[in-house]
Amino acid sequence: MIIRLAESKDVKVIQNLCDVFYFVYTDALLDSIKRKRVLVAEESDKVLGVVIYALKEKKVSVLVVDKEQRGKGIGKALFEESVRFFNVTQMKIMATEDPTNSVPFWKAMGFFPLPQIVKTKRGNKLRPMIYIKEKKQ
């Protein structure tokens, strides 16, 4: 498996991966790709997962792994590479408590849950979480 910057040719497969949770607009995705904010995990020319990082807000906008590929360390590899690639020392995310309950994954990645819960228009519950990495000197 390799992790690489996404290219415009990856747009449809990224949208298909993300559609489980919400739709990613083509123009916004192409802009993020152009700005080098999207990484994909790929094996045998097949995209297995994606992470979209919002540099200005210092947050992961999206981290999704193909449902057939979950539990194989792809999400962890994408997250760790995004921390390295974007030189992250602090990051915020909104973890879903439903339908897939990503909170345990994010806790394993070193995030701490914050007390409040936010509901989306679709009724999904999101838990704000924060990641703070000690900077090595």
C-alpha positions as CSV (number, residue, x, y, z in Angstrom):
1,M,0.0,0.0,0.0
2,I,1.2,3.5,-0.8
3,I,-0.1,6.8,0.4
4,R,0.1,9.6,-2.1
5,L,-1.3,13.0,-2.9
6,A,-4.7,12.7,-4.7
7,E,-5.0,13.7,-8.3
8,S,-7.9,15.0,-10.3
9,K,-8.4,11.5,-11.7
10,D,-9.3,10.3,-8.2
11,V,-12.3,12.7,-7.7
12,K,-15.1,10.1,-8.5
13,V,-13.7,7.4,-6.4
14,I,-13.2,9.8,-3.5
15,Q,-16.8,11.0,-3.8
16,N,-18.0,7.4,-3.8
17,L,-16.0,6.7,-0.6
18,C,-17.3,9.8,1.1
19,D,-20.9,9.4,0.0
20,V,-21.5,7.0,3.0
21,F,-21.5,10.1,5.2
22,Y,-22.1,13.1,3.0
23,F,-21.5,14.4,-0.6
24,V,-18.2,16.1,-1.4
25,Y,-18.8,18.7,-4.1
26,T,-16.6,18.3,-7.2
27,D,-15.3,21.9,-7.3
28,A,-14.4,21.9,-3.6
29,L,-12.7,18.6,-3.9
30,L,-10.7,19.6,-7.0
31,D,-9.6,22.8,-5.1
32,S,-8.4,20.7,-2.1
33,I,-6.5,18.4,-4.5
34,K,-5.0,21.4,-6.2
35,R,-3.9,22.8,-2.9
36,K,-2.3,19.5,-1.9
37,R,-4.7,18.8,1.0
38,V,-5.9,15.3,0.0
39,L,-4.1,12.1,0.5
40,V,-5.2,8.7,-0.7
41,A,-4.2,5.2,0.3
42,E,-3.8,3.0,-2.8
43,E,-3.0,-0.6,-3.6
44,S,-2.9,-2.2,-7.0
45,D,-4.2,1.0,-8.6
46,K,-7.3,1.0,-6.3
47,V,-8.0,3.8,-3.9
48,L,-8.7,2.2,-0.5
49,G,-9.1,5.3,1.6
50,V,-8.9,9.1,1.7
51,V,-8.0,11.9,4.1
52,I,-8.9,15.5,3.4
53,Y,-7.1,18.0,5.6
54,A,-8.3,21.6,6.2
55,L,-4.9,23.4,6.8
56,K,-6.4,26.7,7.8
57,E,-8.7,25.2,10.4
58,K,-6.2,22.6,11.4
59,K,-8.6,19.7,11.1
60,V,-9.3,16.5,9.3
61,S,-12.4,17.2,7.2
62,V,-12.7,13.7,6.0
63,L,-11.1,10.3,6.8
64,V,-12.8,7.4,5.1
65,V,-11.7,3.9,4.3
66,D,-13.6,1.6,2.0
67,K,-15.9,-0.5,4.2
68,E,-14.4,-3.7,2.8
69,Q,-10.9,-2.6,3.8
70,R,-11.6,-1.4,7.4
71,G,-9.7,-2.9,10.3
72,K,-6.5,-3.3,8.2
73,G,-4.6,-0.3,9.5
74,I,-5.4,1.9,6.4
75,G,-7.1,4.6,8.4
76,K,-4.3,4.7,11.0
77,A,-1.7,4.9,8.1
78,L,-3.6,7.8,6.5
79,F,-3.9,9.7,9.7
80,E,-0.2,9.2,10.6
81,E,0.9,10.3,7.2
82,S,-1.4,13.4,7.3
83,V,0.2,14.4,10.7
84,R,3.7,14.0,9.1
85,F,2.9,15.5,5.7
86,F,1.0,18.6,7.1
87,N,3.4,18.9,10.1
88,V,0.5,18.8,12.6
89,T,1.0,19.4,16.3
90,Q,-2.7,20.2,17.1
91,M,-5.9,19.1,15.3
92,K,-9.6,19.1,15.8
93,I,-12.1,16.5,14.4
94,M,-15.8,15.8,14.7
95,A,-16.1,12.1,15.3
96,T,-19.4,10.4,14.4
97,E,-21.2,8.5,17.2
98,D,-23.5,7.1,14.5
99,P,-23.8,5.4,12.0
100,T,-20.2,4.0,12.1
101,N,-19.1,5.2,15.6
102,S,-15.7,6.5,14.8
103,V,-15.0,7.7,18.4
104,P,-13.0,4.5,19.4
105,F,-10.8,4.9,16.3
106,W,-10.0,8.6,17.1
107,K,-9.3,7.8,20.7
108,A,-6.8,5.1,19.5
109,M,-5.2,7.8,17.3
110,G,-4.6,10.0,20.4
111,F,-7.6,12.3,20.3
112,F,-9.5,13.4,23.5
113,P,-13.2,13.7,23.4
114,L,-14.7,17.0,24.4
115,P,-17.9,17.0,26.5
116,Q,-20.5,18.5,24.1
117,I,-22.3,16.6,21.3
118,V,-23.4,18.3,18.1
119,K,-26.3,17.0,15.9
120,T,-26.2,17.4,12.2
121,K,-29.2,18.2,9.9
122,R,-29.4,14.5,9.1
123,G,-29.7,13.8,12.9
124,N,-26.3,12.2,13.2
125,K,-24.5,12.8,16.5
126,L,-21.0,14.3,16.3
127,R,-18.5,14.4,19.2
128,P,-15.8,17.2,19.0
129,M,-12.4,15.7,19.7
130,I,-8.9,17.3,19.9
131,Y,-5.4,15.9,19.2
132,I,-2.3,17.6,20.7
133,K,1.1,16.2,19.8
134,E,4.1,17.1,21.9
135,K,6.6,18.8,19.8
136,K,10.0,17.2,19.9
137,Q,12.9,19.6,20.3
